[in-house]
Amino acid sequence: MPVEDLSEDQARGELERLAKEIAAHNRRYFQDDAPTISDAAFDALRRRNEAIEAAFPHLKRADSPSESVGATPAGGFAKVVHAVPMLSLENAFNDDDVRAFVAQMQRFLGLPDDEAIALTAEPKIDGLSMSLRYENRRLVVGATRGDGAEGEDVTENVRTIGDIPDELPNGAPDVVEVRGEIYLGKQDFAELNRKQAEAGGQLYVNPRNTAAGSLRQKDPAATAGRPLRFFAYTWGQMSARPAETQMGMVEAFAAWGFPINPLMRRCDSAGDALDAYRAIEAQRAKLDYDIDGVVYKADSLALQDRLGFRTRSPRWAIAHKFPAEKATTVLEAIDIQVGRTGALTPVARLRPVTVGGVVVTNATLHNEDYIRGYGRDGQILRPDAEGAAVDIRVGDTVTVQRAGDVIPQVLDVDLALRPADAEPYAFPTTCPCDLRTEIVREEIATGGEGIVRRCSGEFACPFQRKEHLIHFVSRNAFDIEGLGVKQIEAFFDDPDLPVRTPADIFTLEQRDKDAGGVLKDREGYGEVSVGNLFAAINDRRKIALERFLNALGIRHVGEGTARVLARAYGSWTAFHEAAVKVAAGDEPAREEMDGIDQIGGTVVEAIARYFGEADNARLVDDLVAALEIRDAEQTASDSPVAGKTVVFTGSLERMTRDEAKAMAERLGAKVAGSVSSKTDLVVAGPGAGSKLKQAEKHSVEVVDEAGWFDLIGAT
């Protein structure tokens, strides 16, 4: 269903389903090297999620995929913290998306619509992202992307790849991080499978998975035996940049001995970039490596610096993906999943079908109305020849799409192939949990019924309690290695060592000791694995404030919102005192929280409800007693505005409002959306109105735009 047609309840249910599905695909892709959908399909899932969040910002989840990059590094390799994060890219799926991307850059920079921005265009390689760090021109670290902030140290393995120089020539900067993609050529992949077949071994699935698995071999000699290749296309930390453009930087990489993609070109406009896209797409089948789109980047590094970054992606780059693919298969079953908020999501279990080389076995069915063939306000989604709604039944032959608004999703039903005994699907009236709690269809704010059915059991429902715990240990929250979905489910049902609340996790070691160390004797465990688990748990007794806030599972407080709150309050003590006051109805505390940039009434209400609930208060107190919560890190400490709360108001002439906010945050300031007694500085341009009056009321310092630049020492 198009985003603009979603009701609030439909949007909430969609976001819950997408968060689960994207997290599962992340694990399969980044940790297991065994994805069940293509990169294009995965990115389209993210796009759907972000579109819904843009339309319903107050519904953004605590585990929102829009705030994450990659996945936690797999076990077995030392971890490397990236000096500069390795971020993902936003996606474009058609020409209009590309033009909108350029227009967004123009608006951010305050450029007129007719002032073109030069771009580079290059194939998007379907491989494994790699960062290569050189110090004094010698390779010292090779690291995978991991979760964007931290990757795996695979230095000895990348040294075996012939495309990667071990030493850079004289003239290269002292510190260089070249980044690119490791891949396996199609012909080399076919030859590997030919040898596997001759040896009677299992065939490899696709080149990308095989390249990733080859790089993660414990023995570098095993990696050396695989014909891995490398393309360089970007960089991380640099002690000096050898060029002033994206194209110039990549050409410098080539001069240093790195392979670069010969199809990369500079484009003078969005139209030229689209021409490059079509030219590359036309050659796609003939290339000896897999690509799934074309990447555009602003060519000027000065503009890249001004545009900066969002949470998980740069504003100056985008990936233009190739079109969707479809296939038909049989729907063999419909299962119900219960989410953390109690929403019931139907999932289609499909007879496995290969679409473009990727096996699809599951697809979303959204909600009860979608199965019946109806959308918002009774709109018919799948009309038959007479205009009646076509429902979806077990046994139907269905069309599945891997890319587009929802991936994978069931698009249509072939009525000519419907079995004679196929029955309409009866949505459950009780929760599939053991309690068989009543299912309710909540009322929406505008009146009438919502689209999503929920279990009314809340924390009494074991599915919801489990989902809260699963979120708590997830990679964007506490990220406890060895305590994943399967382990949480097992401990939740364990009669001897139960884990039913977050605090139970941190008493597990002592409870196991009191029971005589029984965990080591259980299937799947041993002394080493139990020791590793307890070490991983204890390692998370110290946690960053933003991670802790995200882990609490407060509705509408996801990773991004948690980061904003952490920076605004600085410490757990300060945030907790404010949250308790908000819950008690303290109006000044509410106004202060509501005034934080990106924090609105919906988030404030959610925090008030959470900390006003006695059970939650006990849960938090028990948890905090077992932890050390680190204060929020400041992005800068040596600027004249570091730690200050700044409000921008009125028209700005030398920069756009978005650019001003991004600049202030880079300098360590906190940007607020309203003026209060806690505000340190108001930057007022022409047309400043009520905020200027509020500044005068609270005796807050006011400067104009020129004064702001003088203050920060910029010209």
C-alpha positions as CSV (number, residue, x, y, z in Angstrom):
1,M,0.0,0.0,0.0
2,P,1.4,3.5,-0.8
3,V,2.7,5.3,2.2
4,E,0.2,8.2,1.7
5,D,-2.7,5.8,2.0
6,L,-1.6,4.3,5.3
7,S,-3.5,5.0,8.5
8,E,-1.6,5.6,11.7
9,D,-2.2,2.1,12.9
10,Q,-1.2,0.6,9.5
11,A,2.0,2.7,9.6
12,R,2.8,1.5,13.1
13,G,2.3,-2.2,12.1
14,E,4.4,-1.7,9.0
15,L,7.3,-0.2,11.0
16,E,7.2,-3.1,13.4
17,R,7.3,-5.6,10.7
18,L,10.0,-3.8,8.8
19,A,12.2,-3.5,11.9
20,K,12.1,-7.2,12.4
21,E,12.6,-8.1,8.8
22,I,15.5,-5.7,8.2
23,A,17.3,-6.9,11.4
24,A,17.0,-10.5,10.3
25,H,18.4,-9.7,6.9
26,N,21.2,-7.7,8.4
27,R,22.3,-10.7,10.4
28,R,22.1,-13.0,7.4
29,Y,24.0,-10.6,5.2
30,F,26.7,-9.1,7.4
31,Q,27.3,-11.9,9.9
32,D,26.3,-15.1,8.2
33,D,27.3,-14.1,4.6
34,A,24.1,-15.9,3.6
35,P,21.4,-13.3,2.5
36,T,18.0,-14.5,1.4
37,I,17.3,-11.3,-0.6
38,S,19.5,-9.1,-2.8
39,D,21.1,-5.9,-1.8
40,A,18.5,-4.0,-3.9
41,A,15.7,-5.8,-2.1
42,F,17.2,-5.1,1.3
43,D,17.8,-1.4,0.5
44,A,14.2,-1.1,-0.7
45,L,13.0,-2.4,2.6
46,R,14.9,0.4,4.3
47,R,13.4,2.9,1.8
48,R,9.9,1.8,2.7
49,N,10.7,2.1,6.4
50,E,12.2,5.6,6.0
51,A,9.2,6.8,3.9
52,I,6.8,5.7,6.6
53,E,8.9,7.4,9.3
54,A,9.0,10.6,7.3
55,A,5.1,10.6,7.0
56,F,4.6,9.5,10.7
57,P,7.7,10.8,12.6
58,H,6.1,10.2,16.0
59,L,5.9,6.5,15.2
60,K,9.6,6.0,14.8
61,R,10.6,2.8,16.7
62,A,13.3,2.3,19.3
63,D,14.9,-0.2,16.9
64,S,14.5,1.8,13.8
65,P,16.6,0.5,10.9
66,S,17.0,4.1,9.7
67,E,19.5,4.7,12.5
68,S,21.7,1.7,11.9
69,V,24.5,0.8,9.5
70,G,25.5,-2.8,8.7
71,A,25.6,-5.3,11.6
72,T,27.7,-6.1,14.6
73,P,31.0,-7.6,13.5
74,A,30.9,-11.4,13.6
75,G,32.9,-13.3,16.2
76,G,36.3,-14.7,15.5
77,F,38.3,-11.6,14.5
78,A,39.6,-8.7,16.6
79,K,37.5,-5.5,16.3
80,V,38.7,-2.3,14.7
81,V,37.1,1.1,15.5
82,H,36.9,3.1,12.4
83,A,38.5,6.6,12.7
84,V,35.8,7.8,10.3
85,P,32.5,5.8,10.3
86,M,31.7,3.7,7.3
87,L,28.2,4.8,6.5
88,S,25.5,3.5,4.1
89,L,23.9,5.3,1.2
90,E,20.4,6.5,0.6
91,N,18.7,5.0,-2.4
92,A,17.0,6.2,-5.6
93,F,14.8,4.0,-7.6
94,N,13.8,6.2,-10.6
95,D,14.8,9.4,-12.4
96,D,12.6,11.6,-10.2
97,D,14.4,10.3,-7.1
98,V,17.8,11.3,-8.6
99,R,16.5,14.8,-9.5
100,A,15.1,15.1,-6.0
101,F,18.5,14.2,-4.5
102,V,20.1,17.0,-6.5
103,A,17.4,19.4,-5.5
104,Q,17.8,18.5,-1.8
105,M,21.5,19.4,-2.1
106,Q,20.7,22.7,-3.7
107,R,18.2,23.6,-1.0
108,F,20.6,22.6,1.8
109,L,23.3,24.7,0.3
110,G,20.9,27.6,-0.6
111,L,21.8,27.3,-4.3
112,P,19.3,28.4,-7.0
113,D,17.5,25.7,-8.9
114,D,19.3,26.5,-12.2
115,E,22.8,26.2,-10.6
116,A,24.0,22.7,-11.5
117,I,26.1,20.5,-9.1
118,A,28.7,18.4,-10.8
119,L,28.5,14.7,-9.9
120,T,30.5,11.5,-10.3
121,A,28.7,8.3,-11.4
122,E,30.2,4.8,-10.9
123,P,28.9,1.2,-10.8
124,K,27.7,0.0,-7.3
125,I,29.7,-3.2,-6.8
126,D,27.9,-6.1,-5.1
127,G,30.8,-7.1,-2.8
128,L,32.2,-6.6,0.7
129,S,33.1,-3.1,1.9
130,M,36.7,-2.8,3.0
131,S,38.8,-0.1,4.7
132,L,42.6,-0.1,4.2
133,R,44.7,2.0,6.6
134,Y,48.2,3.0,5.6
135,E,50.6,4.8,8.0
136,N,53.9,6.1,6.6
137,R,52.8,4.6,3.3
138,R,52.6,1.0,4.6
139,L,49.4,-1.1,5.1
140,V,48.8,-1.5,8.8
141,V,45.1,-2.4,9.1
142,G,42.4,-3.9,6.8
143,A,39.0,-3.8,8.3
144,T,35.4,-4.8,7.2
145,R,32.6,-2.2,7.6
146,G,30.9,-4.1,10.5
147,D,28.2,-1.9,12.0
148,G,29.8,1.3,10.5
149,A,31.6,2.3,13.7
150,E,33.4,-1.0,14.3
151,G,34.6,-3.7,11.9
152,E,36.6,-6.9,11.8
153,D,40.4,-6.9,11.6
154,V,41.2,-9.0,8.5
155,T,44.6,-7.4,7.8
156,E,46.6,-10.6,7.1
157,N,43.9,-11.8,4.7
158,V,43.7,-8.7,2.6
159,R,47.5,-8.7,2.3
160,T,47.0,-11.8,0.1
161,I,44.9,-9.9,-2.5
162,G,47.0,-8.9,-5.4
163,D,44.9,-5.8,-6.2
164,I,45.8,-4.3,-2.8
165,P,49.3,-2.7,-2.5
166,D,51.2,-3.3,0.6
167,E,53.1,0.0,0.3
168,L,52.2,3.3,-1.2
169,P,54.6,5.4,-3.3
170,N,56.5,8.4,-2.0
171,G,54.3,11.5,-2.0
172,A,51.3,9.8,-0.6
173,P,50.1,11.3,2.7
174,D,51.4,9.9,6.0
175,V,47.9,8.6,7.0
176,V,45.7,7.2,4.3
177,E,42.5,5.2,4.6
178,V,41.4,3.9,1.1
179,R,38.0,2.3,1.0
180,G,36.4,0.2,-1.6
181,E,34.8,-3.1,-2.4
182,I,36.3,-6.6,-2.4
183,Y,34.5,-8.9,-4.9
184,L,34.8,-12.1,-6.9
185,G,34.5,-12.1,-10.7
186,K,31.8,-14.0,-12.4
187,Q,34.2,-16.3,-14.3
188,D,36.3,-17.0,-11.2
189,F,33.1,-17.8,-9.3
190,A,32.0,-20.2,-12.1
191,E,35.4,-21.9,-12.0
192,L,35.2,-22.3,-8.2
193,N,31.8,-24.0,-8.5
194,R,33.1,-26.2,-11.3
195,K,35.9,-27.4,-9.0
196,Q,33.5,-27.9,-6.2
197,A,31.2,-30.0,-8.4
198,E,34.1,-32.2,-9.5
199,A,35.1,-32.7,-5.9
200,G,31.5,-33.5,-4.9
201,G,31.3,-30.5,-2.6
202,Q,28.5,-28.1,-2.0
203,L,28.2,-25.4,-4.6
204,Y,28.5,-21.7,-3.6
205,V,25.4,-19.6,-3.7
206,N,26.6,-16.4,-5.3
207,P,29.9,-14.3,-5.8
208,R,29.2,-11.8,-3.0
209,N,28.7,-14.4,-0.3
210,T,31.7,-16.4,-1.5
211,A,33.9,-13.3,-1.5
212,A,32.8,-12.5,2.1
213,G,33.4,-16.0,3.3
214,S,36.8,-16.2,1.6
215,L,37.9,-13.0,3.3
216,R,36.9,-14.3,6.7
217,Q,38.9,-17.5,6.5
218,K,40.9,-18.0,9.7
219,D,43.9,-19.1,7.7
220,P,45.2,-16.4,5.3
221,A,46.4,-19.1,3.0
222,A,42.8,-20.1,2.4
223,T,42.0,-16.5,1.4
224,A,45.1,-16.5,-0.9
225,G,43.6,-19.4,-2.7
226,R,40.6,-17.4,-3.8
227,P,40.9,-15.0,-6.7
228,L,39.5,-11.9,-4.8
229,R,39.6,-8.5,-6.5
230,F,39.3,-4.9,-5.2
231,F,38.0,-1.6,-6.5
232,A,38.9,1.7,-4.7
233,Y,36.3,4.5,-4.7
234,T,36.3,6.5,-1.4
235,W,38.4,7.2,1.7
236,G,38.2,7.5,5.5
237,Q,40.9,9.4,7.5
238,M,43.5,11.3,5.5
239,S,46.3,13.4,6.9
240,A,46.1,15.4,3.6
241,R,43.8,15.1,0.7
242,P,45.6,14.9,-2.7
243,A,42.8,16.5,-4.7
244,E,39.8,18.9,-4.4
245,T,37.2,16.7,-6.2
246,Q,35.8,13.2,-5.9
247,M,37.1,12.3,-9.4
248,G,40.6,13.7,-8.5
249,M,40.7,11.6,-5.3
250,V,39.9,8.4,-7.2
251,E,42.5,9.2,-9.8
252,A,45.0,9.7,-7.0
253,F,44.1,6.2,-5.8
254,A,44.9,4.8,-9.3
255,A,48.3,6.6,-9.3
256,W,49.1,4.9,-5.9
257,G,48.4,1.5,-7.5
258,F,44.8,0.8,-6.6
259,P,42.3,-0.5,-9.2
260,I,39.5,1.9,-9.9
261,N,36.4,1.3,-11.9
262,P,36.9,2.2,-15.6
263,L,33.2,3.1,-16.0
264,M,33.4,5.9,-13.4
265,R,32.8,9.3,-15.0
266,R,32.2,13.0,-14.1
267,C,28.8,14.4,-14.9
268,D,27.9,18.1,-15.2
269,S,24.3,17.7,-14.3
270,A,21.6,15.3,-13.1
271,G,20.7,14.6,-16.8
272,D,24.3,13.6,-17.5
273,A,24.3,11.3,-14.5
274,L,21.1,9.6,-15.7
275,D,22.7,9.1,-19.1
276,A,25.7,7.4,-17.3
277,Y,23.2,5.2,-15.4
278,R,21.6,4.0,-18.6
279,A,25.0,3.4,-20.2
280,I,26.2,1.3,-17.2
281,E,22.9,-0.6,-17.0
282,A,23.3,-1.5,-20.7
283,Q,26.7,-3.1,-20.0
284,R,25.6,-4.8,-16.8
285,A,25.2,-8.3,-18.3
286,K,28.6,-8.1,-20.0
287,L,30.6,-7.1,-16.9
288,D,32.6,-9.8,-15.1
289,Y,31.4,-8.6,-11.7
290,D,28.0,-8.1,-10.2
291,I,26.5,-4.6,-9.8
292,D,23.1,-3.6,-8.5
293,G,23.0,0.1,-9.4
294,V,25.0,3.3,-9.9
295,V,26.3,5.6,-7.2
296,Y,26.3,9.4,-7.6
297,K,28.4,11.8,-5.5
298,A,28.9,15.5,-5.4
299,D,32.2,16.0,-7.2
300,S,33.4,19.0,-5.2
301,L,34.9,18.1,-1.8
302,A,34.2,21.6,-0.6
303,L,30.5,20.9,-1.2
304,Q,30.7,17.5,0.4
305,D,32.2,19.1,3.5
306,R,29.3,21.6,3.7
307,L,26.6,19.0,3.1
308,G,27.9,16.7,5.8
309,F,26.2,13.6,7.0
310,R,22.9,12.3,8.4
311,T,22.8,9.6,11.0
312,R,23.7,6.7,8.7
313,S,24.4,8.3,5.3
314,P,26.1,11.3,3.6
315,R,23.9,14.0,2.2
316,W,26.1,14.3,-0.9
317,A,25.8,10.7,-2.2
318,I,23.0,8.3,-3.3
319,A,22.7,4.9,-4.9
320,H,20.4,4.6,-7.9
321,K,19.2,1.0,-7.9
322,F,18.3,-1.2,-10.9
323,P,14.6,-2.1,-11.3
324,A,12.6,-4.7,-9.4
325,E,12.2,-8.3,-10.3
326,K,9.1,-10.5,-9.9
327,A,8.2,-14.2,-9.8
328,T,5.3,-16.5,-9.1
329,T,5.1,-19.2,-6.4
330,V,2.7,-21.0,-4.1
331,L,1.7,-19.6,-0.7
332,E,2.0,-22.7,1.6
333,A,1.0,-21.2,4.9
334,I,0.2,-18.0,6.8
335,D,1.9,-17.5,10.2
336,I,1.3,-14.8,12.8
337,Q,4.1,-12.9,14.4
338,V,3.6,-10.9,17.6
339,G,5.7,-7.8,18.0
340,R,7.0,-5.9,21.0
341,T,4.0,-3.6,21.0
342,G,1.6,-6.5,20.7
343,A,0.8,-5.9,17.0
344,L,0.0,-9.1,15.1
345,T,1.6,-9.3,11.6
346,P,0.7,-12.0,9.1
347,V,3.6,-13.5,7.2
348,A,3.3,-15.6,4.0
349,R,5.4,-18.8,3.9
350,L,6.2,-19.4,0.3
351,R,7.4,-22.3,-1.7
352,P,11.0,-21.3,-2.3
353,V,11.4,-19.3,-5.6
354,T,14.5,-17.9,-7.2
355,V,14.2,-14.4,-8.4
356,G,17.4,-13.0,-10.1
357,G,19.5,-15.5,-8.3
358,V,18.1,-14.9,-4.8
359,V,15.9,-17.4,-3.0
360,V,12.7,-15.9,-1.5
361,T,10.8,-18.0,1.1
362,N,8.8,-15.3,3.1
363,A,6.8,-12.3,2.3
364,T,4.8,-9.8,4.3
365,L,1.0,-9.7,4.2
366,H,0.8,-6.5,6.2
367,N,-2.5,-6.9,8.1
368,E,-5.9,-8.5,8.1
369,D,-7.4,-6.1,5.6
370,Y,-4.6,-6.6,3.1
371,I,-5.2,-10.4,3.2
372,R,-8.9,-9.7,2.5
373,G,-7.9,-7.4,-0.5
374,Y,-8.7,-4.0,1.0
375,G,-6.6,-1.0,1.8
376,R,-7.3,2.2,3.7
377,D,-10.9,3.3,3.9
378,G,-12.1,0.2,2.1
379,Q,-10.1,0.8,-1.0
380,I,-9.9,-2.4,-3.2
381,L,-6.3,-3.4,-3.7
382,R,-6.7,-6.4,-6.0
383,P,-9.9,-6.3,-8.0
384,D,-11.1,-9.3,-10.0
385,A,-12.8,-9.0,-13.5
386,E,-16.0,-7.8,-11.9
387,G,-14.3,-5.3,-9.6
388,A,-14.6,-7.3,-6.4
389,A,-11.7,-7.6,-3.9
390,V,-9.5,-10.7,-4.3
391,D,-8.4,-12.2,-1.0
392,I,-5.3,-14.2,-0.4
393,R,-5.6,-17.9,0.6
394,V,-3.3,-20.7,1.6
395,G,-2.6,-22.7,-1.6
396,D,-2.9,-19.7,-3.9
397,T,-0.4,-19.1,-6.7
398,V,0.9,-15.6,-6.0
399,T,3.1,-13.0,-7.6
400,V,6.0,-11.9,-5.4
401,Q,8.1,-8.8,-5.9
402,R,11.6,-8.4,-4.5
403,A,12.0,-4.6,-4.9
404,G,9.7,-1.6,-4.7
405,D,7.6,-0.3,-1.8
406,V,7.7,-3.6,0.2
407,I,10.3,-6.3,-0.3
408,P,9.4,-9.1,-0.6
409,Q,5.7,-8.7,-0.8
410,V,2.7,-10.6,-2.3
411,L,1.4,-8.4,-5.1
412,D,-1.4,-10.5,-6.7
413,V,-3.2,-13.8,-6.9
414,D,-3.8,-16.0,-10.0
415,L,-7.5,-17.0,-9.5
416,A,-7.4,-19.4,-12.4
417,L,-4.9,-21.5,-10.3
418,R,-6.7,-21.3,-7.0
419,P,-7.4,-24.8,-5.5
420,A,-11.1,-25.7,-5.2
421,D,-10.8,-26.4,-1.5
422,A,-8.9,-23.1,-0.7
423,E,-10.7,-21.4,2.3
424,P,-10.7,-17.7,3.2
425,Y,-8.1,-17.0,5.9
426,A,-9.6,-16.5,9.3
427,F,-7.5,-14.0,11.3
428,P,-7.1,-15.2,14.9
429,T,-9.2,-13.7,17.7
430,T,-6.8,-14.7,20.4
431,C,-3.0,-14.3,20.7
432,P,-1.0,-17.4,19.6
433,C,0.8,-17.3,23.0
434,D,-0.1,-19.8,25.7
435,L,-2.3,-17.3,27.5
436,R,-4.6,-17.0,24.4
437,T,-5.2,-13.3,25.3
438,E,-7.9,-11.5,23.5
439,I,-7.0,-9.7,20.3
440,V,-8.3,-6.2,19.9
441,R,-8.5,-3.8,17.0
442,E,-7.8,-0.4,18.5
443,E,-9.7,2.7,17.8
444,I,-7.8,5.5,15.9
445,A,-7.7,9.1,16.7
446,T,-10.1,10.1,13.9
447,G,-12.7,7.5,15.0
448,G,-13.4,4.0,13.8
449,E,-11.2,1.0,13.9
450,G,-7.5,0.8,13.3
451,I,-6.0,-1.5,10.8
452,V,-3.7,-3.4,13.2
453,R,-4.9,-6.0,15.6
454,R,-3.0,-6.2,18.9
455,C,-2.7,-8.7,21.8
456,S,-4.3,-7.0,24.8
457,G,-2.0,-8.9,27.2
458,E,0.9,-6.4,27.0
459,F,3.6,-7.5,29.5
460,A,1.6,-10.5,30.5
461,C,2.0,-11.8,26.9
462,P,5.3,-13.8,26.7
463,F,5.7,-12.8,23.1
464,Q,5.8,-9.1,23.9
465,R,8.1,-9.6,27.0
466,K,10.4,-11.7,24.9
467,E,10.5,-9.0,22.2
468,H,11.4,-6.4,24.7
469,L,14.3,-8.6,25.9
470,I,15.4,-9.3,22.3
471,H,15.4,-5.5,21.7
472,F,17.4,-5.0,24.9
473,V,20.3,-7.2,23.8
474,S,20.2,-6.1,20.1
475,R,23.2,-4.5,18.5
476,N,21.9,-1.0,18.7
477,A,21.1,-1.4,22.4
478,F,23.3,-3.5,24.8
479,D,24.7,-5.7,21.9
480,I,25.6,-8.7,24.1
481,E,27.5,-11.2,22.1
482,G,26.3,-14.8,22.6
483,L,22.9,-13.6,23.8
484,G,20.7,-13.5,20.7
485,V,17.2,-14.4,19.8
486,K,17.5,-18.1,20.4
487,Q,19.3,-17.7,23.7
488,I,16.8,-15.2,25.0
489,E,13.9,-17.5,24.1
490,A,15.6,-20.4,25.9
491,F,16.4,-18.4,29.0
492,F,12.9,-16.9,29.1
493,D,11.3,-20.4,29.3
494,D,14.0,-21.8,31.6
495,P,12.5,-22.9,35.0
496,D,15.9,-22.8,36.8
497,L,17.8,-19.8,35.3
498,P,15.0,-17.6,33.9
499,V,15.6,-14.3,32.2
500,R,12.3,-12.4,32.3
501,T,13.5,-8.8,32.8
502,P,16.7,-7.0,31.7
503,A,18.1,-7.0,35.2
504,D,17.9,-10.8,35.2
505,I,20.6,-10.8,32.6
506,F,23.1,-9.3,35.0
507,T,22.3,-11.7,37.8
508,L,22.6,-14.7,35.6
509,E,26.2,-15.5,36.4
510,Q,25.6,-15.4,40.2
511,R,22.4,-17.4,39.9
512,D,24.3,-20.1,37.9
513,K,27.0,-20.2,40.5
514,D,24.4,-20.6,43.3
515,A,22.9,-23.5,41.3
516,G,26.2,-25.2,41.1
517,G,27.3,-24.1,37.6
518,V,24.6,-26.1,35.8
519,L,24.7,-24.0,32.6
520,K,27.9,-25.5,31.4
521,D,26.4,-29.0,31.3
522,R,23.5,-28.0,29.0
523,E,23.4,-28.7,25.3
524,G,25.1,-26.0,23.3
525,Y,27.2,-24.8,26.2
526,G,30.4,-25.8,27.9
527,E,32.9,-24.1,30.2
528,V,34.4,-22.0,27.5
529,S,31.1,-20.8,26.0
530,V,29.6,-20.1,29.4
531,G,32.7,-18.1,30.4
532,N,32.5,-16.2,27.1
533,L,28.8,-15.4,27.7
534,F,29.4,-14.1,31.2
535,A,32.3,-12.1,30.1
536,A,30.2,-10.5,27.3
537,I,27.5,-9.7,29.8
538,N,30.0,-8.1,32.3
539,D,31.6,-6.2,29.4
540,R,28.2,-4.4,29.0
541,R,27.9,-3.3,32.6
542,K,29.5,-0.1,31.3
543,I,27.3,1.4,28.6
544,A,26.9,4.7,26.8
545,L,23.9,6.8,27.8
546,E,22.4,6.9,24.3
547,R,22.6,3.1,24.0
548,F,21.0,2.7,27.4
549,L,18.1,5.0,26.6
550,N,17.5,3.1,23.3
551,A,17.6,-0.2,25.1
552,L,14.8,0.7,27.6
553,G,12.3,0.3,24.8
554,I,10.4,3.5,25.3
555,R,8.0,3.9,22.5
556,H,9.1,6.6,20.0
557,V,12.6,6.7,21.4
558,G,14.8,5.0,18.9
559,E,18.5,5.2,18.4
560,G,18.5,8.7,16.8
561,T,16.1,10.1,19.5
562,A,18.1,8.5,22.2
563,R,21.2,10.1,20.9
564,V,19.5,13.5,20.9
565,L,18.3,13.1,24.4
566,A,21.7,11.9,25.6
567,R,23.5,14.9,24.2
568,A,20.8,17.3,25.5
569,Y,21.0,16.0,29.2
570,G,24.6,14.7,29.2
571,S,24.2,12.2,32.0
572,W,21.7,9.5,33.2
573,T,21.2,11.3,36.4
574,A,20.2,14.5,34.6
575,F,17.9,12.7,32.1
576,H,16.3,10.5,34.8
577,E,15.5,13.5,37.0
578,A,14.0,15.3,34.1
579,A,11.9,12.2,33.0
580,V,10.6,11.7,36.5
581,K,9.6,15.4,36.7
582,V,7.9,15.1,33.3
583,A,6.0,12.0,34.5
584,A,4.9,13.9,37.6
585,G,3.5,16.7,35.4
586,D,6.2,19.3,36.1
587,E,5.5,21.9,33.4
588,P,9.0,23.6,33.2
589,A,10.6,20.1,32.8
590,R,8.1,19.3,30.1
591,E,8.8,22.5,28.3
592,E,12.5,22.1,28.5
593,M,12.3,18.5,27.0
594,D,9.8,19.6,24.3
595,G,12.2,22.4,23.4
596,I,15.0,20.1,22.4
597,D,15.5,20.1,18.7
598,Q,13.9,16.9,17.1
599,I,12.0,16.1,20.3
600,G,8.3,16.8,20.2
601,G,5.1,16.2,22.2
602,T,4.7,12.6,21.2
603,V,8.2,11.7,22.5
604,V,7.6,13.7,25.7
605,E,4.3,11.9,26.3
606,A,5.9,8.5,25.7
607,I,8.7,9.3,28.2
608,A,6.1,10.5,30.8
609,R,4.0,7.3,30.4
610,Y,7.1,5.1,30.7
611,F,8.5,6.7,33.8
612,G,5.1,7.2,35.3
613,E,4.4,3.4,35.3
614,A,5.4,1.8,38.6
615,D,6.5,-1.5,37.0
616,N,8.8,0.3,34.6
617,A,10.3,2.4,37.4
618,R,11.2,-0.8,39.3
619,L,12.6,-2.3,36.2
620,V,14.8,0.7,35.5
621,D,15.9,1.0,39.2
622,D,16.9,-2.7,39.3
623,L,18.8,-2.3,36.0
624,V,20.6,0.9,36.9
625,A,21.9,-0.7,40.1
626,A,23.8,-3.3,38.0
627,L,25.3,-0.8,35.6
628,E,27.7,2.1,35.0
629,I,26.1,4.4,32.5
630,R,28.6,6.6,30.8
631,D,27.9,10.3,30.2
632,A,27.2,11.3,26.6
633,E,30.2,12.1,24.5
634,Q,30.5,15.7,23.2
635,T,31.3,16.1,19.5
636,A,33.7,19.0,20.2
637,S,35.1,20.5,23.4
638,D,37.4,23.2,22.2
639,S,35.0,25.4,20.3
640,P,33.4,28.6,21.9
641,V,29.9,27.0,21.6
642,A,30.7,23.5,22.8
643,G,28.1,22.4,25.4
644,K,25.9,25.5,24.7
645,T,22.2,25.3,23.7
646,V,21.7,27.4,20.5
647,V,18.5,28.4,18.8
648,F,18.4,29.7,15.2
649,T,15.5,31.9,14.2
650,G,14.6,34.2,11.3
651,S,16.1,34.2,7.8
652,L,19.8,33.2,7.3
653,E,21.6,34.7,4.4
654,R,25.0,32.9,4.3
655,M,23.7,29.4,5.1
656,T,20.5,27.5,5.1
657,R,18.8,26.5,8.4
658,D,19.8,22.9,8.0
659,E,23.4,23.8,7.3
660,A,23.4,26.1,10.4
661,K,22.2,23.3,12.6
662,A,24.7,20.8,11.2
663,M,27.5,23.3,11.7
664,A,26.5,24.0,15.4
665,E,26.3,20.3,16.2
666,R,29.7,19.6,14.6
667,L,31.1,22.3,17.0
668,G,29.6,20.5,20.0
669,A,26.5,22.8,20.5
670,K,23.1,21.5,21.3
671,V,20.5,22.9,18.9
672,A,17.0,23.5,20.3
673,G,13.8,24.3,18.5
674,S,12.5,26.8,21.1
675,V,13.9,29.3,23.6
676,S,13.8,28.8,27.3
677,S,15.8,29.8,30.4
678,K,18.2,27.0,29.5
679,T,19.1,28.5,26.2
680,D,22.6,30.0,26.0
681,L,22.5,31.7,22.6
682,V,20.0,32.8,20.0
683,V,21.2,33.5,16.4
684,A,18.6,35.8,14.9
685,G,18.3,36.7,11.3
686,P,15.8,39.1,9.6
687,G,12.2,38.3,10.4
688,A,12.9,36.8,13.8
689,G,9.6,36.8,15.8
690,S,8.4,35.1,18.9
691,K,11.7,33.4,19.6
692,L,13.4,36.7,19.8
693,K,10.8,37.9,22.2
694,Q,11.4,34.8,24.3
695,A,15.1,35.5,24.3
696,E,14.6,38.9,25.7
697,K,12.2,37.6,28.3
698,H,14.8,35.1,29.5
699,S,17.8,37.4,29.1
700,V,19.4,35.1,26.6
701,E,22.3,36.4,24.5
702,V,21.3,37.3,20.9
703,V,23.6,37.6,17.9
704,D,23.0,38.1,14.2
705,E,24.4,35.8,11.6
706,A,27.7,37.8,11.3
707,G,28.1,37.6,15.0
708,W,27.7,33.8,14.9
709,F,30.5,33.5,12.4
710,D,32.7,35.9,14.4
711,L,32.0,33.8,17.6
712,I,33.0,30.5,16.0
713,G,36.0,32.0,14.3
714,A,34.8,31.4,10.7
715,T,35.1,33.8,7.8
